[in-house]
């Protein structure tokens, strides 16, 4: 299982499939851009591709960084109006 250091960055030595290069670009600005895509209601893979990131990297990061996962969930919550969802489901 990948470890997370004190900055919340998944250890690159344990990642596979060339995902390491994405870590170099996943700084605060890229993270904000990704979350903005999530706020548009995009799924993780769509938001990742829109930012030029590997969706597997983002999924791995969400799994091993609880704070980032919470930020993603909050972005999705802002994307969807619960009142509209209730009307569709009812």
N, C-alpha and C positions, 0 to 999 in steps of 0.2 A: 504494500500500500504506500503511495507517495506520502512523504512527510511534508508538513507545513512549517516554515520557519517563523520567527517572530514578526515578520512583515506580512504574513499571510500569503507568501509565494510558494507554490508547489515546487518541490525540489526537482530540478531539471534532470538530474542523473537517473531518476527513476521513470522518466517519461519516454514513450516510444513513438515511432512513426514520424519523426521530424517535428514533433510538437514544440521542441525546445525553442525554435526560432520565433514562435508565436509569443513565448514568454517575454522576449526582449521588447516586443511591441505592445505588450499588455500593461502599459503604464496607466497613470490616473486619467489621462486624456482619452486613451482608448477605452478604458473601463467606462467612463462617462458616455462615450459615443455608443458603446454596446448597450448600456442601460437605456439610452434614449431610443434605440431601436426596439428594445423590449417594451418600452412605454407606448410604442405604436401598435402593440399587440402582436408583434412577431414572435414566433417560436424561437427557441434557443438557436437552432441551426440556421434559420433565416437571418436572425440578427447577427450571428457570428459571420456568416458569409458577406453580409452587407458591410461589415467592418474589415473584411479581408482576413478573418481568423478561421482557424480550423474548428468546426463545431465540436469535435472530440476534445480538443483542448479546453473549450469553455465548459463542456459538461464535466470534465474531470476537475476543473477549477471549482465549479459549483459544488461538486460532491465533497471536496476536501477543504473548502473555505466557507464555514457557516455564515460569516458576515456577508460575503459576496452572494451566497445563495439567498439570504434574506433580502438583499438589495434587489436581486432579480425578481423575487416574488412580489416585493413592494412595487416594482416597476410594472409588472403585469397587473397588479391590483389597480393601479392608476389607469391602466389602459382600458379596462373593462368597467363599465358602469353597472353596478349590481342591480339597479332598478331595471335596466334594459334586459339583463340576463333573466331576471325573475319573470318578466313579461314573456320572453321567448319560451322558457321552461314551463310556465303555467298553462 
